[in-house]
Amino acid sequence: MSKKKVNPRRIPLARKYVDKDAILEEAVKGKVADAWVLVANALYEDGYTDIDEIDQEVSHYLDSDAYVKADREEIRRAGALMSTQPSASHMKVENIRSAVELEAYKKKTQSVALYTALNSICLGLMQTGKFSEEELRRVFFNVDLSLAEIESGRSTLKKIEKELAGRMVKDKMAR
């Protein structure tokens, strides 16, 4: 008699395999760089070629006390410029009972980390004073389009990064 296949959602997961701090660290690691690739690509497509200068100004802002003290209204405004953001609700480590649920938690945590990085970059771009709200809305609309292409499998972050680098080098050589 053949054994019945076990549903992976029903295989219990021991609490010792769920390390919230390690999951958060893994999610945050690299997401700021990923967010910068998406924003730089969107800025470049929108006609901004001084990506290095913008990067330095935003990085300076993100390292400053002003960023740490940014009030909720600024943060809400930056979030409103980005059309879709995942919700952090329903993300409780205590509710993880299987390996499938653990993978879903990791994926959701990475998504929230990426959008948090995008929100921080948006705050920095707002503080530079170089962009109108409409320009930032257009930039983050392009970021959302890139994210949708990545989710659908039509593109990857590495491919976007490679194309951006190629276009930037080509433009510098043309000058």
Residue pairs with C-beta under 8 A, 6 or more apart in sequence:
8 98
8 99
8 100
9 98
9 100
9 101
10 98
11 98
11 99
12 97
12 98
13 96
13 97
13 98
13 99
13 101
13 102
17 102
18 93
18 96
18 102
20 93
23 105
23 106
23 109
24 109
24 113
26 106
26 110
27 106
27 109
27 110
27 112
27 113
28 113
31 110
31 113
31 114
31 116
31 117
32 117
32 120
34 114
34 117
34 157
35 114
35 117
35 118
35 120
35 121
36 55
36 117
36 121
37 157
37 160
37 161
37 164
38 118
38 143
38 146
38 147
38 157
38 160
39 118
39 121
39 125
39 139
39 140
39 143
40 51
40 55
40 164
41 142
41 143
41 146
41 160
41 161
41 163
41 164
42 139
42 140
42 142
42 143
42 146
43 51
43 54
43 139
44 51
44 164
44 167
44 168
45 142
46 135
46 138
46 139
46 142
48 54
49 168
49 171
51 168
54 125
54 128
54 130
57 124
57 128
57 130
58 121
58 124
58 125
58 127
58 128
59 124
61 67
61 123
61 124
61 127
61 128
62 120
62 121
62 123
62 124
66 127
67 120
67 123
67 124
70 123
74 123
74 126
75 119
75 123
77 126
78 119
78 122
78 123
78 126
79 85
79 119
79 122
81 122
81 133
81 136
81 137
81 140
82 115
82 118
82 119
82 122
82 140
82 143
82 144
83 140
83 141
83 144
84 144
85 115
85 119
86 108
86 111
86 112
86 115
88 112
91 105
91 108
91 109
91 112
93 105
95 101
96 102
96 105
118 140
118 143
122 136
122 140
125 131
125 136
125 139
126 136
131 139
146 155
146 160
149 155
150 156
150 157
150 160
